[in-house]
Amino acid sequence: MTTCSNVLTRYFFVIALGILTAGCNVSSALRATPFKIPSERFAAIVVDANTGKVLHQTRADAIRFPASLTKMMTMFMVFDALKQGKITKQTQIPISKRAARQPASKLALKAGSSISVDLALTAMTVKSANDVAYAVGEFFNGTEAAFASAMTTKARSLGLLSTTFRNASGLPDKRQVTTARDMAKLGIILRKEFPEYYFYFKKQTMKFGGKTIRGHNRVLSRLKGADGIKTGYTRKSGFNLVTSADTSRGRVVAVILGENTGKIRDKHMIQLINKYGKKR
């Protein structure tokens, strides 16, 4: 039976997401930013994860390409199946010929092999492995397209109303779109709904094939308090990043979409969180 405490917790969580959806005045946020907006594809948002208050935003509702931020939703679906007991971390995910043929970034898994759910989650975070993401889609829904449809349905139910998924990896598809606000919502929801699995987003290295693979998310080691969550890049999207950090004002989630380089994106993210994460 649901306890009163659990009901209240979910009630305030819904209120917080409502505040996030409402946002704040865009023009005032643009005036407040100390950064030169690099290009028309750039978008950003910083949110207090505990209250849902938007601390900063630039084009937060502009339609953008998520790239490998897509894997945040792919992992949501896996976490949900784990939580419901439909699978375990030891469940094996088969690798089909189509999965093995996916372009990099990938683990270069062989068709006919398999990978555990635990390793699959790690690979999608650290390596941003497209072959693994494709295999996950096939495993859950038979085809990646069907899985992407299920991802979209779930995303809409979570309040990600501007997001549509067409694949599980984030590989280029002009119909696969999102916004900085939606990605911030997803970042907040992942921690709140799956605290027992969120640690996957903190991982910076993994062991595979006798080698140590280092991840793409360098902000994790450069920003005090950072504990996740995901990078993304395609030529069309630019350099994307969602970061969660424990700051002096509390938990903050920030999103940058469409930066010109990974180095600039990382520096910009650190500056944003240091500025807006200060206790007021």
Buried (B, 14 or more C-beta within 10 A) or exposed (E): EEEEEEEEEEEEBEEBBEBBBEBBEBEEBEEBBEBEEBEEBBBBBBBBBBBBBBBBBBBBBBEBBBBBBBBBBBBBBBBBBBEEEEBEEEBBBBBBEBBBEBEEBBBEBEEEBBBBBBBBBBBBBBBBBBBBBBBBBBBBBEEBBEBBBBBBEBBEEBBBEBBBBBBBBBBBBEEBBBBBBBBBBBBBBBBBBBEEBBEBBBBBEBEBEEEEBEBBBBBBEEBEBBBBBBBBBBEEBBBBBBBBBBBEBEBBBBBBBBBBEBEBBBBBBBBBBBBBBEEE
